[in-house]
Amino acid sequence: MIMEEPLRARCSSTGPSAFIPEDEILEALPMDPCTELLLVEAYSPCTGLDHLTQNHFYLLWMDGPLPLHYRQYIAIMAVARHQCSFLVEVHVQEFCRVGGPVEWLRGLRHAPQRMRNLNDINKILAHRPWLITKDHIQSLVRTGESSWSLTELVHAVVLLAHFHALASFVLGSGINPEEEEEEEEERDDQRFGSCSCDLADSCSLKPEEVFCGSPEMTDSVSELEALMDRMKRLQEEQEEEEASQEEMATRFEREKKESLLVGSGDFKEEVVTKSKGSQFVVDPTFRYQDFARHGEDDLPTFRAQDYSWEDHGFSLVNRLYSDIGVLLDDKFRTVCNLTYYNMATHEDVDTTTLRRAIFNYVHCMYGIRYDDYNYGEVNQLLERSLKVYIKTVTCYPERTTCHMYHSYWRQFRHSEKVHVNLLLMEARMQAELLYALRAITHYMT
């Protein structure tokens, strides 16, 4: 059995990430003015860059319906919903740099009415996107001085979804402004306690069901081998099994309801604390609630065959906001297909089933079902502590702790855990877009 150092000892208090030891992150090379100029020129045509960077840059800086300062302000509104102070600071600076009115930075109530009108769709997209209807769209595009055109609204919606998801990535990876890292760690200690009780206290799980990093409880080497065996078995079974549509639907419902047991407590009892950027948040008590809450059957499952990104969302976005659909589609495909064929210490491993389980689990929590996917794979591939981490990073990333990050996949590299965060970011963004674009489509028809 491999003995591991305590999780708290591995929680870095310095460096780019509070979760990943500084000596395991490549240091940024010093940049001279000529190199910086070359990078600026390279960014301008948005060529030669990875899909994630191209998408981010295009949304904020390239031709589009919205003026530059609007884009930065919408980014601030989005990340403030998750108390992501790192991104709030970045985009406040950019807002000032592009000449945005300083008065707006005093808070959302000091911004123009048309910007304030985005608050409802921002908070719903961030926390309960399944509640968005064509009525929300109609209220924004109605005639009047404060109305939005459909092209402007699509740009705004894509920005909101992008930055909600980016906040998940930043907070899930432990990235914080240097001056706030110590303060954040102290706040985590106060809110979640020590490692021995942090997950059990913050989740709706029995303590014995939650991994807390004790080497006596789990042999992480055998965990890895068992996971690989399950992956191999599932890949073999996929070629043989032909489950009925009824059985596939039952498995989805079972997984959706089981996700109720994985979470960070009841938001109604959560104490909402003031944070940097709170002046941009209206109705801070509006938070995530499970799609599949007990006793609520009035929210129909979103069936991907009825409205999918590939067949519906892509074409609508591309029609109303030129070229962004192509960039988004490339980004989704790149992250979902990304693999080095490695798994911890093992090489030449096909991780397709694992990556698909992570992506589809996020969509399952958002009430989105794929008819051709066997949701029984989720429980076989995703351990309880990984589910806790996935749900926290996706649904309420501001609650992510170093202990959650280290409690799953203890034998895996940090780069593999960052890959998980990329999958969560893209799955979340696509889920938000599907609900918002479906509502826009209903409004248009």
Backbone torsions as a table, in degrees:
resi	resn	phi	psi	omega
1	MET	NA	131.7	-179.1
2	ILE	-83.3	125.6	177.6
3	MET	-85.2	136.7	-178.9
4	GLU	-121.6	149.2	177.9
5	GLU	-68.8	155.3	-179.0
6	PRO	-56.4	146.7	-177.9
7	LEU	-60.3	-39.7	-176.8
8	ARG	-61.7	-34.7	-179.7
9	ALA	-65.5	-23.4	-178.6
10	ARG	-93.4	2.0	178.8
11	CYS	-86.9	105.5	-174.9
12	SER	-71.0	139.0	177.6
13	SER	-103.5	-4.9	178.3
14	THR	-131.1	166.7	178.0
15	GLY	93.2	-179.6	-176.2
16	PRO	-62.3	-33.7	-177.0
17	SER	-124.9	138.3	175.3
18	ALA	-78.9	-11.0	-176.5
19	PHE	-101.9	-31.9	-174.8
20	ILE	-106.9	126.5	-179.5
21	PRO	-53.9	139.0	-174.9
22	GLU	-60.4	-34.8	-177.7
23	ASP	-73.3	-5.6	177.2
24	GLU	-103.3	6.4	177.6
25	ILE	-113.1	130.5	179.1
26	LEU	-63.4	130.6	179.0
27	GLU	-73.5	144.3	176.7
28	ALA	-70.1	135.6	179.7
29	LEU	-75.4	145.3	176.0
30	PRO	-61.5	141.9	-173.6
31	MET	-117.0	121.5	177.0
32	ASP	-83.9	163.9	-176.3
33	PRO	-57.6	-36.2	-179.5
34	CYS	-65.6	-42.3	178.6
35	THR	-63.4	-41.6	-179.7
36	GLU	-62.6	-40.1	179.3
37	LEU	-64.5	-40.0	178.4
38	LEU	-61.8	-39.9	179.6
39	LEU	-66.4	-40.7	178.6
40	VAL	-61.7	-43.0	179.3
41	GLU	-65.1	-36.5	180.0
42	ALA	-67.2	-34.0	-179.0
43	TYR	-72.9	-28.5	-173.7
44	SER	-57.6	-52.9	178.2
45	PRO	-79.7	-6.5	177.9
46	CYS	60.0	42.1	178.5
47	THR	-118.4	154.6	177.5
48	GLY	74.8	11.6	-178.2
49	LEU	-109.8	160.6	176.4
50	ASP	-68.1	161.0	-174.3
51	HIS	-62.2	-35.1	-179.7
52	LEU	-63.8	-46.0	-178.5
53	THR	-68.5	-40.8	178.0
54	GLN	-57.8	-46.1	-178.2
55	ASN	-61.9	-47.3	-179.1
56	HIS	-60.8	-47.0	-177.7
57	PHE	-65.8	-42.8	-179.1
58	TYR	-60.7	-45.3	-178.1
59	LEU	-60.6	-37.1	-172.7
60	LEU	-93.4	-29.6	-167.8
61	TRP	-125.7	-23.5	-175.6
62	MET	-84.6	177.4	-179.1
63	ASP	-55.0	135.6	179.8
64	GLY	-172.3	169.9	-175.7
65	PRO	-65.8	-29.2	-172.1
66	LEU	-97.5	141.9	174.2
67	PRO	-64.9	157.5	-172.7
68	LEU	-59.6	-41.1	-176.8
69	HIS	-71.2	-28.9	173.6
70	TYR	-62.2	-43.8	-177.8
71	ARG	-61.1	-44.4	-180.0
72	GLN	-66.2	-38.3	-178.9
73	TYR	-68.8	-38.6	176.9
74	ILE	-64.1	-38.1	175.9
75	ALA	-60.7	-43.4	178.9
76	ILE	-61.8	-46.5	178.8
77	MET	-57.2	-41.4	-176.2
78	ALA	-67.9	-50.1	-175.2
79	VAL	-73.8	-24.7	178.2
80	ALA	-65.6	-27.6	178.2
81	ARG	-59.3	-27.9	-179.0
82	HIS	-108.2	16.0	176.6
83	GLN	54.9	36.5	-178.2
84	CYS	-87.6	85.3	-172.9
85	SER	-63.0	-31.9	178.9
86	PHE	-58.2	-51.6	-178.7
87	LEU	-73.6	-30.8	175.4
88	VAL	-59.1	-47.8	-179.2
89	GLU	-61.9	-45.4	-178.7
90	VAL	-57.3	-46.8	-172.8
91	HIS	-85.8	-19.0	168.5
92	VAL	-65.4	-43.4	178.4
93	GLN	-63.0	-42.2	179.5
94	GLU	-67.2	-37.2	177.7
95	PHE	-59.1	-44.1	178.6
96	CYS	-67.8	-38.7	-176.8
97	ARG	-64.4	-33.4	-179.4
98	VAL	-90.9	8.6	174.6
99	GLY	86.4	23.6	177.0
100	GLY	-66.0	145.4	-179.7
101	PRO	-60.5	122.2	-177.5
102	VAL	-59.9	-30.5	-179.7
103	GLU	-56.2	-35.2	-178.2
104	TRP	-62.2	-27.5	-176.1
105	LEU	-74.2	-7.1	175.5
106	ARG	-73.1	-14.4	178.7
107	GLY	144.9	165.4	-176.1
108	LEU	-60.9	-32.3	-178.1
109	ARG	-68.9	-11.5	177.9
110	HIS	-97.4	-0.3	178.0
111	ALA	-88.8	164.8	179.0
112	PRO	-61.6	158.6	-176.8
113	GLN	-59.0	-39.9	-177.4
114	ARG	-64.6	-31.2	175.5
115	MET	-73.4	-39.4	178.3
116	ARG	-64.4	-30.3	179.5
117	ASN	-64.1	-19.6	179.1
118	LEU	-76.7	-9.8	-174.4
119	ASN	-57.6	-45.5	-176.9
120	ASP	-61.7	-47.5	-178.0
121	ILE	-69.4	-29.9	176.7
122	ASN	-64.7	-49.9	-176.7
123	LYS	-70.3	-35.5	179.6
124	ILE	-69.4	-45.7	177.3
125	LEU	-58.7	-40.8	-176.2
126	ALA	-68.9	-33.9	-169.7
127	HIS	-120.5	-35.0	-178.6
128	ARG	-146.1	67.9	-172.4
129	PRO	-61.0	-21.8	-180.0
130	TRP	-67.3	-11.0	179.3
131	LEU	-85.5	-7.7	-177.8
132	ILE	-71.8	131.6	179.8
133	THR	-128.6	174.1	178.3
134	LYS	-64.7	-21.3	177.8
135	ASP	-65.7	-37.6	176.6
136	HIS	-63.2	-39.6	179.5
137	ILE	-67.1	-44.2	-179.1
138	GLN	-60.7	-39.3	-178.7
139	SER	-66.3	-23.6	-178.9
140	LEU	-88.9	-30.1	-176.0
141	VAL	-103.1	7.4	178.7
142	ARG	-63.0	158.0	-177.7
143	THR	-66.1	148.9	179.3
144	GLY	140.6	170.3	-176.5
145	GLU	-62.7	-31.7	-173.9
146	SER	-98.6	12.5	-176.1
147	SER	-80.3	162.2	176.7
148	TRP	-113.4	142.9	171.0
149	SER	-77.7	162.3	180.0
150	LEU	-62.4	-38.0	179.0
151	THR	-66.2	-41.0	176.8
152	GLU	-63.6	-41.5	-177.5
153	LEU	-66.2	-40.1	177.7
154	VAL	-62.1	-42.6	176.7
155	HIS	-59.7	-44.9	-179.8
156	ALA	-64.0	-42.6	-179.3
157	VAL	-63.5	-43.7	178.6
158	VAL	-63.7	-40.3	176.6
159	LEU	-61.1	-47.0	-179.2
160	LEU	-60.1	-48.9	-179.1
161	ALA	-63.3	-40.7	179.5
162	HIS	-60.5	-45.2	-175.2
163	PHE	-81.2	-27.3	170.2
164	HIS	-60.3	-46.6	-178.1
165	ALA	-67.8	-38.0	178.9
166	LEU	-65.5	-35.4	175.5
167	ALA	-62.4	-38.6	175.9
168	SER	-60.1	-43.4	-179.5
169	PHE	-65.2	-46.6	-177.6
170	VAL	-62.6	-48.7	-178.1
171	LEU	-72.7	-32.9	178.0
172	GLY	-70.2	-22.4	179.2
173	SER	-98.8	1.8	176.6
174	GLY	74.5	22.4	-178.4
175	ILE	-81.9	126.1	-179.9
176	ASN	-144.1	154.1	173.0
177	PRO	-56.6	140.3	-175.5
178	GLU	-54.7	-42.8	-175.2
179	GLU	-70.2	-13.8	-177.0
180	GLU	-104.3	-6.0	-172.9
181	GLU	-60.1	-43.6	-178.1
182	GLU	-65.4	-42.4	179.5
183	GLU	-63.6	-41.2	179.4
184	GLU	-63.3	-40.1	-178.1
185	GLU	-66.1	-39.6	178.1
186	GLU	-64.6	-39.4	-179.8
187	ARG	-66.3	-38.4	176.9
188	ASP	-61.5	-41.3	179.5
189	ASP	-61.5	-42.0	-178.0
190	GLN	-68.8	-39.2	-174.1
191	ARG	-80.7	-35.5	-170.7
192	PHE	-116.4	-10.9	178.4
193	GLY	76.8	-170.7	-178.2
194	SER	-76.3	171.2	-175.3
195	CYS	-59.9	-33.3	-174.2
196	SER	-65.0	-19.2	-178.8
197	CYS	-131.6	-2.6	-171.3
198	ASP	-58.7	-49.6	-178.6
199	LEU	-71.9	-39.7	-177.9
200	ALA	-64.8	-35.2	-179.2
201	ASP	-77.2	-33.5	-172.5
202	SER	-94.1	-2.4	-177.7
203	CYS	-124.0	156.5	178.2
204	SER	-84.3	53.0	-178.7
205	LEU	-127.6	153.3	173.6
206	LYS	-71.1	142.4	-177.5
207	PRO	-53.5	-37.3	-177.6
208	GLU	-70.5	-13.0	-179.4
209	GLU	-90.6	-4.7	-173.3
210	VAL	-111.2	129.6	176.8
211	PHE	-77.7	128.7	-178.0
212	CYS	-118.9	17.5	172.5
213	GLY	90.0	6.5	-179.4
214	SER	-78.8	123.3	-179.1
215	PRO	-64.3	-22.1	178.7
216	GLU	-72.3	-24.2	-175.2
217	MET	-82.0	-35.7	-171.5
218	THR	-144.1	137.5	173.2
219	ASP	-95.7	105.5	-172.6
220	SER	-67.9	-24.1	176.7
221	VAL	-68.1	-47.0	179.1
222	SER	-66.6	-30.8	175.1
223	GLU	-59.9	-44.3	-179.6
224	LEU	-64.1	-45.8	180.0
225	GLU	-63.3	-40.4	179.7
226	ALA	-64.6	-39.4	178.4
227	LEU	-63.5	-43.1	179.7
228	MET	-64.8	-38.1	177.0
229	ASP	-62.7	-42.1	-179.9
230	ARG	-65.8	-39.2	177.7
231	MET	-61.9	-45.3	-179.4
232	LYS	-63.0	-43.0	-179.3
233	ARG	-64.3	-41.6	-179.7
234	LEU	-65.8	-39.5	178.5
235	GLN	-62.5	-35.8	178.2
236	GLU	-72.6	-38.4	-177.9
237	GLU	-70.0	-28.8	-179.1
238	GLN	-59.1	-31.2	-178.8
239	GLU	-77.0	-18.9	-175.1
240	GLU	-106.0	-39.9	-171.5
241	GLU	-73.2	137.9	173.5
242	GLU	-134.1	78.7	-178.6
243	ALA	-75.2	150.1	178.9
244	SER	-72.8	161.4	177.8
245	GLN	-61.2	-34.8	178.1
246	GLU	-63.6	-43.2	179.9
247	GLU	-66.8	-39.7	178.5
248	MET	-63.5	-40.6	178.8
249	ALA	-65.9	-38.9	178.6
250	THR	-62.8	-41.0	179.7
251	ARG	-64.9	-37.8	176.9
252	PHE	-63.8	-48.1	-179.3
253	GLU	-61.0	-37.5	179.0
254	ARG	-64.4	-44.2	-179.6
255	GLU	-68.7	-38.3	179.6
256	LYS	-62.8	-44.3	-179.7
257	LYS	-71.2	-34.5	179.6
258	GLU	-66.6	-27.6	179.3
259	SER	-65.9	-17.6	175.2
260	LEU	-62.0	-29.0	-177.8
261	LEU	-80.4	-8.9	-179.1
262	VAL	-109.0	114.7	-178.8
263	GLY	179.4	-175.4	-177.5
264	SER	-116.0	44.3	172.2
265	GLY	88.6	-174.7	-175.9
266	ASP	-92.7	120.0	-177.2
267	PHE	-66.3	-22.5	-179.9
268	LYS	-64.7	-26.8	-178.9
269	GLU	-99.2	-0.9	-177.8
270	GLU	-72.3	137.8	175.9
271	VAL	-86.0	117.5	-179.7
272	VAL	-85.9	116.3	-176.8
273	THR	-96.4	153.6	176.2
274	LYS	-71.8	141.2	179.3
275	SER	-144.6	168.5	176.5
276	LYS	-61.3	125.4	-177.6
277	GLY	98.6	-1.0	-177.4
278	SER	-64.5	-20.3	178.8
279	GLN	-69.4	-13.2	178.8
280	PHE	-97.2	3.6	-176.3
281	VAL	-110.7	121.9	173.5
282	VAL	-107.0	138.2	-177.9
283	ASP	61.6	61.7	-177.7
284	PRO	-66.6	-16.6	179.8
285	THR	-79.0	-10.7	176.6
286	PHE	-76.7	107.5	-175.7
287	ARG	-129.3	-176.4	179.1
288	TYR	-65.0	138.3	168.7
289	GLN	-132.4	143.7	-176.6
290	ASP	-56.8	136.5	175.6
291	PHE	-60.1	-38.3	-174.4
292	ALA	-104.0	52.6	178.3
293	ARG	-66.9	150.0	-179.7
294	HIS	-60.8	135.6	174.9
295	GLY	82.3	4.5	179.4
296	GLU	-115.9	105.4	-179.9
297	ASP	-113.6	10.3	-175.1
298	ASP	-88.6	-2.9	178.7
299	LEU	-100.1	103.8	-176.5
300	PRO	-69.5	147.3	175.8
301	THR	-62.8	138.8	176.0
302	PHE	-84.2	107.7	-178.6
303	ARG	-89.2	119.5	-175.7
304	ALA	-61.5	-25.2	179.2
305	GLN	-69.9	-22.4	178.8
306	ASP	-85.7	-31.5	178.4
307	TYR	-152.8	100.8	-177.7
308	SER	-112.8	161.9	175.9
309	TRP	-63.6	-46.7	-175.2
310	GLU	-63.6	-41.4	-173.4
311	ASP	-94.8	-20.5	-174.0
312	HIS	-130.3	-56.8	-175.8
313	GLY	-60.2	-43.7	-178.1
314	PHE	-57.1	-50.4	-176.0
315	SER	-67.2	-36.8	179.7
316	LEU	-65.8	-47.1	-180.0
317	VAL	-61.9	-45.9	-177.5
318	ASN	-64.3	-31.3	-179.7
319	ARG	-73.1	-39.2	-174.8
320	LEU	-93.5	-18.1	-179.1
321	TYR	-143.0	87.8	-168.7
322	SER	-47.0	130.5	172.6
323	ASP	76.1	-17.7	-177.5
324	ILE	-67.8	-30.4	178.6
325	GLY	-60.9	-41.5	179.4
326	VAL	-64.2	-44.6	179.9
327	LEU	-63.6	-43.4	179.0
328	LEU	-63.4	-44.0	-178.9
329	ASP	-62.5	-42.4	177.2
330	ASP	-62.2	-39.4	-178.7
331	LYS	-66.9	-46.0	179.0
332	PHE	-59.7	-45.8	-178.0
333	ARG	-65.5	-41.2	-178.3
334	THR	-61.1	-48.2	-177.7
335	VAL	-68.2	-40.7	-179.1
336	CYS	-67.7	-31.6	-178.1
337	ASN	-94.9	-6.4	-177.5
338	LEU	-62.2	127.3	175.9
339	THR	-162.9	147.3	172.9
340	TYR	-107.7	8.9	-178.2
341	TYR	56.6	31.4	175.4
342	ASN	-117.9	154.2	175.6
343	MET	-147.2	99.3	-173.8
344	ALA	57.8	-116.9	-177.6
345	THR	-90.6	-0.4	-176.1
346	HIS	-98.0	144.8	178.7
347	GLU	-115.7	166.0	179.5
348	ASP	56.3	47.4	-179.8
349	VAL	-110.8	131.3	175.2
350	ASP	-86.0	109.5	-176.1
351	THR	-99.3	16.5	-176.0
352	THR	-55.6	-48.2	-176.8
353	THR	-63.4	-36.2	-179.6
354	LEU	-69.4	-44.5	179.5
355	ARG	-63.8	-40.6	179.9
356	ARG	-67.3	-36.4	178.9
357	ALA	-64.0	-41.0	179.6
358	ILE	-65.0	-48.6	-178.8
359	PHE	-61.8	-47.2	-176.7
360	ASN	-72.1	-25.8	176.2
361	TYR	-66.0	-40.4	176.3
362	VAL	-59.7	-48.2	-179.4
363	HIS	-65.3	-32.8	176.9
364	CYS	-62.6	-42.6	178.1
365	MET	-63.7	-24.8	177.8
366	TYR	-93.3	7.7	176.0
367	GLY	79.6	19.4	-179.0
368	ILE	-103.4	126.4	-176.0
369	ARG	-119.3	136.2	173.6
370	TYR	-104.9	118.5	-174.7
371	ASP	-61.1	-28.1	-175.1
372	ASP	-95.3	10.1	-179.2
373	TYR	-108.2	135.5	178.0
374	ASN	-87.8	101.9	-175.7
375	TYR	-72.0	-6.1	172.3
376	GLY	-65.4	-21.2	179.5
377	GLU	-67.4	-29.3	-176.9
378	VAL	-59.8	-50.1	-179.0
379	ASN	-66.7	-27.2	-179.3
380	GLN	-79.1	-25.4	-174.2
381	LEU	-107.0	-25.8	-175.8
382	LEU	-107.0	112.0	178.7
383	GLU	-68.8	163.9	-175.0
384	ARG	-58.7	-45.4	-178.0
385	SER	-66.3	-31.5	176.0
386	LEU	-69.5	-38.9	177.0
387	LYS	-62.4	-40.9	177.9
388	VAL	-60.7	-45.2	179.9
389	TYR	-63.5	-46.2	-179.1
390	ILE	-59.6	-46.7	-177.2
391	LYS	-67.6	-38.6	179.8
392	THR	-65.8	-50.0	-178.4
393	VAL	-62.9	-36.9	-176.6
394	THR	-79.5	-44.1	-169.5
395	CYS	-98.8	-32.4	177.7
396	TYR	-148.3	69.4	-173.3
397	PRO	-59.9	-23.8	179.5
398	GLU	-64.1	-14.1	179.6
399	ARG	-95.5	-0.7	-178.3
400	THR	-65.0	134.6	178.4
401	THR	-121.0	162.3	176.5
402	CYS	-58.6	-36.1	-177.7
403	HIS	-65.9	-37.9	176.1
404	MET	-63.9	-42.2	-178.8
405	TYR	-60.7	-41.5	-176.0
406	HIS	-87.4	-7.1	-173.5
407	SER	-82.1	-12.4	-179.7
408	TYR	-119.3	155.5	175.3
409	TRP	48.1	56.3	-173.2
410	ARG	-66.3	-19.0	179.5
411	GLN	-92.0	-3.4	-174.7
412	PHE	-86.6	156.5	176.8
413	ARG	-72.9	158.2	176.2
414	HIS	-63.7	-34.2	179.6
415	SER	-62.0	-32.5	178.3
416	GLU	-71.8	-33.6	177.1
417	LYS	-73.2	-33.4	174.4
418	VAL	-65.9	-35.5	175.3
419	HIS	-60.9	-40.6	175.4
420	VAL	-57.4	-44.2	-179.7
421	ASN	-64.2	-34.5	175.6
422	LEU	-64.5	-42.3	177.6
423	LEU	-62.5	-42.8	179.5
424	LEU	-63.7	-41.4	-179.4
425	MET	-61.3	-47.0	-177.6
426	GLU	-72.3	-37.9	178.0
427	ALA	-63.3	-42.0	-180.0
428	ARG	-65.8	-46.1	-178.8
429	MET	-61.5	-43.4	-179.5
430	GLN	-64.8	-37.9	178.9
431	ALA	-62.9	-45.1	178.7
432	GLU	-61.6	-43.9	-178.8
433	LEU	-64.0	-39.4	-179.3
434	LEU	-59.7	-45.2	179.4
435	TYR	-66.7	-43.8	-177.4
436	ALA	-68.5	-43.5	-178.5
437	LEU	-69.5	-33.9	175.3
438	ARG	-63.2	-40.6	178.4
439	ALA	-64.4	-39.9	178.0
440	ILE	-64.5	-41.2	178.2
441	THR	-61.9	-44.0	177.9
442	HIS	-62.0	-37.8	178.6
443	TYR	-65.7	-39.5	-176.4
444	MET	-72.7	-24.8	-177.4
445	THR	-103.7	NA	NA
